[in-house]
């Protein structure tokens, strides 16, 4: 039986570390000192030290503008059209930085899968990457769009099916997210401000083939946590894409996993875990719900600390860390959550 393998992964982030600037911007715009104290405390507890964005932090004081160009200015946040005008060039640039680092022979690529939920255009990012990377015009292209944080699993699932059906296939998977384009001006709503505190920009390029090198992909599974469809929502508004991330999500995951999580696990107990780094509370919920060892989610926690939540690109950063660690060997389990509340998983093996 043919197996699909993640041969290698390359990642890229924009040059600007926006995290400290955003924390200052957020606290400086909160007029209620109780809310400021809550925001400061939660920011410190986030376990995030760096997040990268296409925007360069603006000058201090940051109570009026977040970035150097004034794209985000209090009282005059940009329209969806203005945000999408930035998505097109920056999405291609960041994607190509990851593709260039992957260093694949473009003439050998048969399929291109692009996952992105933070922007749209036509001809889309898939077409633009095909041309910029010098892929053949015959490259079969697929877009996985607007699925949120678990889109990485769906993109790999498609690549897995392609390679299993035709072992000669060579699939390039690109995950690109510019979450910084969708900041909303809800500065007195602390829960919304805290959700903005998580997200960042990032890209990953992955080569999936039948060559037995890297990480072997196993069984993919998907399920839904009941009565949770309204906890994560993502709608296109007049001022960008408007996300709702309920504070109930971690608790719902933590309560659901003890009963239903074991059915998702492969027969051989996982030694490696690649869990989408959606936030500290999400990782804590998975760890508690599945009764994992203290260091089981170390790769995910490192990605959260160094990059924040880059939506669909995040899981690929975690898998890259596993590939880069010569001691990370054995059976593994990947898991991601998103709108629905959908749980997407797959087993893998790092020989």
C-alpha positions in Angstrom: 0.0 0.0 0.0 1.3 3.4 -1.0 1.8 5.9 1.8 2.0 9.6 1.4 5.0 11.3 3.1 5.7 14.9 4.2 9.2 15.0 2.8 10.0 18.5 4.1 8.5 21.8 5.3 9.7 25.4 4.9 8.2 28.3 6.8 8.3 32.1 6.6 7.0 35.1 8.6 7.0 38.8 7.8 9.9 40.9 9.2 7.9 42.9 11.7 7.4 41.6 15.3 4.1 43.3 16.2 3.3 41.6 19.5 4.7 44.2 22.0 3.3 47.1 19.9 -0.1 45.5 19.8 -0.2 45.0 23.6 0.7 48.6 24.1 -1.9 49.7 21.5 -4.6 47.6 23.1 -4.0 48.7 26.7 -3.6 52.4 25.7 -7.0 52.4 24.0 -8.8 50.9 27.0 -10.4 53.7 29.0 -11.5 51.6 32.0 -8.6 50.9 34.3 -10.2 47.6 35.4 -10.3 46.5 31.8 -6.6 47.6 31.5 -5.6 45.4 34.4 -7.5 42.4 33.0 -6.0 42.9 29.6 -2.5 43.2 31.0 -2.9 40.1 33.1 -4.3 38.0 30.3 -1.6 39.3 27.9 1.1 38.1 30.3 -0.6 34.7 30.7 -0.9 34.1 26.9 2.6 32.5 26.7 3.1 34.5 23.5 6.4 36.5 23.2 6.5 37.2 19.5 4.0 37.6 16.6 4.9 38.7 13.1 2.8 40.9 10.7 3.1 42.6 7.4 2.8 45.9 9.3 5.7 47.7 10.8 4.9 49.0 14.4 4.2 52.7 14.5 5.9 55.3 16.7 5.0 55.8 20.4 2.6 56.7 21.8 0.5 54.1 20.2 -2.9 55.2 21.4 -3.9 56.5 17.9 -2.1 54.4 15.3 -0.8 50.8 15.5 1.4 50.7 12.4 3.9 53.0 10.7 1.7 53.6 7.7 -1.4 54.5 9.7 -3.4 51.7 8.2 -4.9 51.0 11.6 -5.9 54.4 13.0 -8.4 54.9 15.8 -11.7 56.0 14.4 -10.8 55.2 10.8 -10.1 51.5 10.4 -9.9 50.4 6.8 -12.6 48.8 4.6 -12.6 45.2 3.5 -11.6 46.4 0.0 -8.5 48.2 1.4 -7.5 45.1 3.3 -7.9 42.8 0.3 -5.8 45.2 -1.8 -3.0 44.5 0.6 -3.7 40.8 0.8 -2.9 40.1 -2.9 0.7 41.3 -3.0 1.7 40.4 0.5 0.1 36.9 0.3 2.1 36.1 -2.8 5.4 37.5 -1.4 5.2 35.6 1.9 4.1 32.4 0.1 7.0 32.6 -2.3 9.5 33.1 0.6 8.4 29.8 2.0 8.4 28.1 -1.4 11.9 29.4 -2.2 13.2 27.9 1.1 11.6 24.6 0.3 13.8 24.4 -2.8 11.8 22.0 -5.0 12.2 21.4 -8.7 9.2 23.2 -10.1 9.1 21.1 -13.2 8.3 18.0 -11.1 5.3 19.4 -9.2 2.1 17.8 -10.4 -0.4 19.4 -7.9 -0.6 22.6 -5.9 -2.9 22.9 -2.9 -3.2 26.3 -1.2 -4.9 26.8 2.1 -5.8 30.4 3.2 -8.8 31.9 4.9 -7.7 35.5 5.3 -8.1 36.8 1.7 -9.6 36.2 -1.7 -8.9 37.2 -5.3 -9.2 35.7 -8.8 -7.1 34.5 -10.5 -6.3 33.4 -7.0 -3.2 32.8 -4.9 -2.9 29.3 -6.4 -2.6 30.7 -9.9 -0.1 33.4 -8.7 2.1 30.9 -6.9 2.0 28.6 -10.0 3.3 31.4 -12.2 5.8 32.9 -9.7 7.3 29.5 -8.8 7.6 28.4 -12.4 5.3 25.4 -12.0 3.9 23.9 -15.2 0.7 25.3 -16.6 -0.7 21.7 -16.3 -0.3 21.8 -12.5 -3.6 20.7 -10.9 -4.6 23.3 -8.4 -6.9 23.3 -5.4 -7.9 26.0 -2.9 -8.9 25.2 0.7 -10.5 28.4 1.8 -12.2 29.9 4.8 -12.0 26.8 6.9 -9.9 28.5 9.6 -7.3 26.9 11.8 -8.0 23.3 10.8 -7.5 24.0 7.1 -3.9 22.6 7.3 -5.3 19.2 8.0 -7.7 19.4 5.0 -4.9 20.5 2.7 -2.7 17.5 3.8 -5.7 15.2 3.5 -6.2 16.1 -0.1 -2.4 15.7 -0.7 -2.6 12.3 1.0 -5.4 11.1 -1.3 -3.7 12.4 -4.4 -0.4 10.5 -3.6 -2.2 7.3 -2.6 -4.1 7.4 -5.9 -1.0 8.1 -8.0 2.3 7.5 -6.4 4.1 9.5 -9.1 2.4 12.7 -7.9 4.4 15.4 -6.3 2.2 17.8 -4.3 3.2 21.3 -3.2 1.0 22.4 -0.3 1.1 26.1 0.7 -0.5 27.5 3.8 -0.7 31.3 3.9 -2.5 33.5 6.4 -2.4 37.3 6.9 -4.5 37.4 10.1 -3.2 41.0 10.8 -5.4 42.3 8.0 -8.5 41.7 10.0 -8.1 43.6 13.3 -11.4 45.1 14.3 -11.9 48.4 16.3 -13.6 46.8 19.3 -11.2 48.3 21.9 -13.6 48.4 24.8 -14.5 44.7 24.4 -11.8 42.9 26.3 -12.6 39.4 25.1 -12.4 40.5 21.5 -9.2 42.3 22.2 -7.7 39.2 23.8 -8.7 37.2 20.7 -6.8 39.7 18.5 -3.8 39.2 20.8 -3.4 35.6 19.5 -3.3 36.0 15.8 -0.3 36.6 13.5 0.9 36.2 9.9 2.8 33.2 8.5 3.3 30.9 5.6 4.4 27.3 5.1 5.4 25.3 2.0 5.3 21.5 2.2 6.3 18.8 -0.3 4.2 15.6 -0.1 5.1 12.6 -2.2 5.4 8.8 -2.0 9.2 9.1 -1.3 9.7 7.4 2.1 11.4 10.4 3.7 10.2 12.6 6.6 6.8 12.0 8.1 4.5 9.2 6.9 0.8 10.2 6.9 -1.7 7.9 8.5 -5.4 7.8 9.1 -7.3 11.1 8.8 -10.5 11.7 10.9 -13.0 14.5 11.4 -15.8 15.0 13.9 -17.8 17.8 15.5 -18.2 18.7 19.1 -22.0 18.9 19.6 -23.9 22.1 20.4 -20.8 24.2 19.7 -21.4 25.6 16.1 -21.7 29.2 17.3 -18.5 29.3 19.4 -16.2 30.0 16.5 -17.6 32.1 13.6 -16.0 34.0 10.7 -17.9 36.4 8.6 -17.0 38.9 5.9 -18.0 42.4 7.0 -17.5 45.9 5.7 -14.3 46.3 7.7 -12.6 43.0 7.1 -13.4 39.5 8.2 -15.1 39.5 11.6 -14.2 36.6 13.8 -16.0 35.5 17.0 -13.9 33.3 19.3 -15.9 32.4 22.4 -14.2 32.0 25.7 -16.2 28.7 26.1 -14.1 26.9 23.5 -11.3 25.6 25.8 -13.7 24.3 28.3 -15.9 22.6 25.7 -12.8 20.9 24.3 -11.5 19.9 27.8 -14.9 18.3 28.7 -15.3 16.5 25.3 -11.9 14.9 25.0 -11.9 12.5 27.9 -14.9 10.6 26.5 -14.4 11.0 22.8 -10.7 11.7 22.3 -9.5 8.0 22.8 -11.5 7.0 19.7 -9.4 9.4 17.6 -6.1 7.9 18.7 -4.2 5.4 16.6 -3.7 1.8 18.0 -0.1 2.6 18.9 0.1 5.3 21.7 1.5 8.5 20.2 4.9 9.6 21.3 4.7 12.8 19.3 2.0 15.4 19.4 1.4 18.1 16.8 -1.6 20.1 18.1 -2.6 23.4 16.5 -1.3 26.2 18.8 -4.5 28.1 18.9 -3.7 29.6 22.3 -2.4 28.6 25.7 -5.9 27.7 27.0 -6.5 25.4 23.9 -3.2 23.5 24.5 -3.9 23.3 28.2 -7.4 21.8 27.4 -5.9 19.2 25.1 -3.3 18.3 27.7 -5.8 18.0 30.5 -8.5 16.3 28.4 -6.2 13.6 27.2 -4.1 13.4 30.3 -0.9 13.9 28.4 2.6 14.2 29.9 3.8 17.7 30.9 6.1 18.0 27.9 3.9 16.3 25.3 2.9 19.5 23.6 6.3 21.1 23.7 6.5 21.7 20.0 3.1 23.4 19.9 4.0 25.6 22.9 7.2 26.6 21.3 5.4 27.7 18.1 2.8 29.6 20.2 5.5 31.4 22.1 7.6 32.4 19.1 4.9 33.0 16.5 1.4 33.1 18.0 -1.6 31.7 16.2 -1.1 31.9 12.4 -4.4 30.1 11.6 -3.9 27.3 9.1 -0.2 27.8 8.9 0.4 27.1 12.6 0.2 23.3 12.5 2.8 23.2 9.7 5.2 25.1 11.9 4.7 22.5 14.6 5.3 19.6 12.2 8.4 21.4 10.9 9.8 21.5 14.5 9.2 17.7 14.7 11.0 17.2 11.4 13.9 19.4 12.5 14.4 17.5 15.8 16.6 14.4 15.2 15.3 12.9 18.5 11.6 13.2 17.6 10.9 9.7 16.5 7.9 7.3 16.6 4.2 7.4 16.1 2.4 10.7 16.3 -1.0 12.4 16.4 -1.9 15.8 14.9 -5.0 17.7 16.0 -6.6 21.0 15.1 -9.9 22.8 15.9 -12.0 25.3 14.0 -15.5 26.5 13.1 -18.1 23.9 13.8 -16.7 23.2 16.4 -14.8 20.8 14.1 -12.0 18.5 15.3 -9.6 17.4 12.5 -6.9 14.8 13.3 -4.5 12.5 11.6 -2.0 9.9 12.7 1.6 10.0 11.5 4.9 8.2 12.0 8.4 9.7 12.1 10.7 6.7 11.5 
